[in-house]
Amino acid sequence: MQDADSTNESLFEAPPMAEQERMCEAVLFASAEPVSVRDLEARMPHGCDVAQALEHLRKRYEGRGVRVVKVGEAWAIRTAPDLGFLMQKETVETRKLSRAAIETLAIIAYHQPATRAEIEEIRGVSVSRGTIDQLMGLEWIRFGRRKMTPGRPVTFVVTPDFLDHFGLESARDLPGLKELRAAGLLENRPPPGAMSLGEDEDGADAQPELFGE
C-alpha cells in the first residue's frame, strides 16, 4: 500500500519539461502583453521550472518567423526583427510622433532617469506638457523616482511597452550612434539653436536621435 508521503509527492510532481514548454507557449501566444515569470508560475502546475522552460522555448524559436523574447522582466512572442517591415505600415500609422516627442523620448531612453530640466538642457528648448502627455498616453514613458536634488524633481523612464515595441530586452540594448546613422535615423547636424542629440557639449558621443519621424 502506498504511504501518505509518496502519495503527496506524486500529487505535486511537475509535468515533463516538454509539457511545461507547451504551457508557456500557450500563455504567451494568447497574451497581447508580455507575461511575467511570476504570472506564469501562478498559472502552471506546482513544481514547474518556468525560467528553464522559457529558455528552452526561446531556443526552439530561434530562426523562426516569430521569437520568444524577454521584455524587461516579462516574456512575449513577437515577430522576428528582420520581418518587421511586413508590419511597418501599421506601426507608422499608429505610432507617428512629432519631432519634439521623438527627441524627448530618445533623451529619456538614453539618459533615464531624466528630469524635465535635463531634457530641456539637452534639446536646447522647453518641453511642452503636451509632449510628455503624448508619450505617457502611449505608455512609452512613466514617472521614475524623484531625484535627490533640491526640489526633488520627478524623473521619467521608459516602460516595458516601449521596450516591447522596439524589440528590446532592456534599455541597454538601444542602438549606438554608428548604427543609427547607418540606418538614416540620425541627422549629422542639429537644428539651429539646439544641441545635437548625438554629441555633448565637448563633442563626445552622447544622446543620438533615436526614431526618425
C-alpha positions in Angstrom: 0.0 0.0 0.0 1.3 3.4 -0.9 2.2 5.6 2.1 1.0 9.2 2.5 4.4 10.7 1.8 4.7 9.1 -1.6 1.1 9.9 -2.4 1.7 13.6 -1.7 4.9 13.6 -3.7 3.1 12.2 -6.8 0.4 14.8 -6.4 2.9 17.6 -6.7 5.1 16.1 -9.3 5.8 18.7 -12.1 4.9 17.8 -15.7 7.7 16.9 -18.0 9.8 19.9 -19.3 8.4 19.5 -22.8 4.9 19.9 -21.4 6.0 22.9 -19.4 7.3 24.5 -22.6 3.9 23.9 -24.3 2.1 25.6 -21.4 4.4 28.6 -21.5 4.0 28.8 -25.3 0.2 28.7 -25.0 0.0 31.5 -22.5 2.5 33.7 -24.4 0.7 33.1 -27.7 -2.7 34.1 -26.2 -1.4 37.2 -24.4 -1.1 40.6 -26.2 1.1 41.9 -23.4 4.4 40.4 -22.1 3.8 37.9 -19.3 6.0 37.8 -16.1 7.6 34.7 -14.8 5.5 35.1 -11.6 2.3 35.2 -13.6 3.3 32.1 -15.4 4.2 30.3 -12.2 0.8 31.2 -10.8 -1.0 29.6 -13.8 1.1 26.5 -14.2 1.1 23.3 -12.0 3.1 23.3 -8.8 6.8 22.4 -9.2 7.2 23.8 -12.7 10.5 25.4 -13.6 9.2 28.3 -15.6 12.5 30.0 -16.1 14.1 26.9 -17.6 11.0 26.2 -19.8 11.2 29.7 -21.2 14.9 29.4 -22.1 14.2 26.1 -23.8 11.3 27.7 -25.6 13.4 30.7 -26.7 16.0 28.3 -28.2 13.3 26.3 -30.1 12.0 29.5 -31.7 15.4 30.8 -32.9 15.4 31.4 -36.7 11.6 31.2 -36.9 9.2 33.9 -38.1 8.4 34.7 -34.5 10.6 34.7 -31.5 10.2 34.2 -27.7 11.8 37.3 -26.3 12.4 38.8 -22.9 10.9 42.3 -22.3 12.2 43.7 -19.1 11.2 41.2 -16.5 8.5 39.6 -18.7 8.3 37.4 -21.8 6.4 37.6 -25.1 6.1 36.0 -28.5 7.0 38.7 -31.1 7.7 38.9 -34.9 11.4 38.3 -35.8 13.2 41.7 -36.3 14.1 41.1 -39.9 10.4 40.6 -40.8 9.3 43.8 -39.1 9.0 45.5 -42.4 5.8 43.4 -43.0 4.1 45.4 -40.2 5.8 48.7 -40.9 2.7 50.4 -42.3 0.6 49.7 -39.3 3.4 50.8 -37.0 3.9 54.1 -38.7 0.2 54.9 -38.8 -0.5 54.1 -35.1 2.7 55.4 -33.6 3.5 58.6 -35.5 5.2 61.1 -33.2 6.1 64.8 -33.6 9.9 65.7 -33.7 9.6 67.1 -30.2 8.2 63.8 -28.9 10.8 61.8 -30.8 13.7 63.8 -29.3 12.2 63.8 -25.8 11.7 60.0 -26.0 15.2 59.4 -27.2 16.7 61.5 -24.4 14.7 59.7 -21.8 15.6 56.3 -23.3 19.4 57.0 -23.2 19.6 59.2 -20.1 17.0 57.7 -17.8 16.0 58.6 -15.2 15.8 62.1 -16.7 14.1 65.2 -15.3 12.3 67.7 -17.4 15.1 70.2 -16.8 17.7 67.7 -18.1 15.6 67.0 -21.2 15.3 70.7 -21.9 19.1 71.3 -21.4 19.9 68.6 -24.0 17.3 69.7 -26.5 18.0 73.4 -26.1 14.3 74.2 -26.0 11.5 73.8 -23.4 9.4 70.6 -23.2 5.7 71.1 -23.5 3.1 69.4 -21.3 1.5 68.0 -24.5 4.7 66.2 -25.5 5.0 64.5 -22.1 1.3 63.7 -22.1 1.5 62.1 -25.6 4.3 59.8 -24.6 2.5 59.0 -21.3 -0.6 58.3 -23.3 1.3 55.8 -25.5 2.6 54.2 -22.3 6.1 54.5 -23.6 7.3 56.6 -20.6 6.3 56.7 -16.9 7.4 58.6 -13.8 10.5 57.4 -12.1 11.9 58.1 -8.7 12.3 61.7 -7.6 15.9 62.9 -7.8 17.8 63.6 -4.6 18.5 67.2 -5.6 16.9 70.5 -4.5 13.2 70.5 -5.2 13.2 66.7 -5.5 12.2 66.9 -9.2 10.3 63.9 -10.8 12.1 61.8 -13.4 11.0 60.0 -16.4 11.9 56.4 -17.6 10.9 54.2 -20.5 8.3 51.4 -19.9 8.2 47.7 -20.8 5.7 48.7 -23.6 8.5 50.9 -25.2 11.0 48.0 -25.0 8.4 45.6 -26.4 7.5 47.9 -29.3 11.1 48.3 -30.4 12.1 44.7 -29.7 14.5 45.5 -26.8 15.1 43.3 -23.8 16.3 46.3 -21.8 17.4 49.9 -22.4 21.0 48.7 -22.5 20.1 47.2 -25.9 19.4 50.6 -27.5 21.4 51.0 -30.8 24.6 53.0 -30.8 25.4 56.2 -32.7 27.0 54.5 -35.7 24.1 52.1 -36.1 21.6 55.0 -36.0 23.5 57.0 -38.6 23.8 53.9 -40.9 20.1 53.4 -40.7 19.4 57.0 -41.6 17.8 57.7 -38.2 20.3 60.3 -37.0 20.9 63.7 -38.5 24.5 64.8 -38.6 23.7 68.3 -37.7 21.3 69.6 -35.0 18.6 72.2 -35.9 19.7 75.8 -35.4 19.8 76.8 -31.7 19.7 73.2 -30.4 22.5 70.9 -29.3 22.9 67.7 -31.3 21.3 64.7 -29.7 24.4 62.7 -30.8 27.0 64.9 -29.2 27.5 66.5 -25.8 29.0 70.0 -25.3 32.5 68.6 -25.7 31.7 66.9 -29.0 31.7 63.4 -27.5 29.0 60.9 -28.4 26.1 61.2 -26.0 22.4 61.1 -27.0 21.5 60.2 -30.6 18.2 60.9 -32.2 16.5 57.5 -31.9 13.5 57.0 -34.0 13.3 59.3 -37.1 9.9 60.8 -38.0 
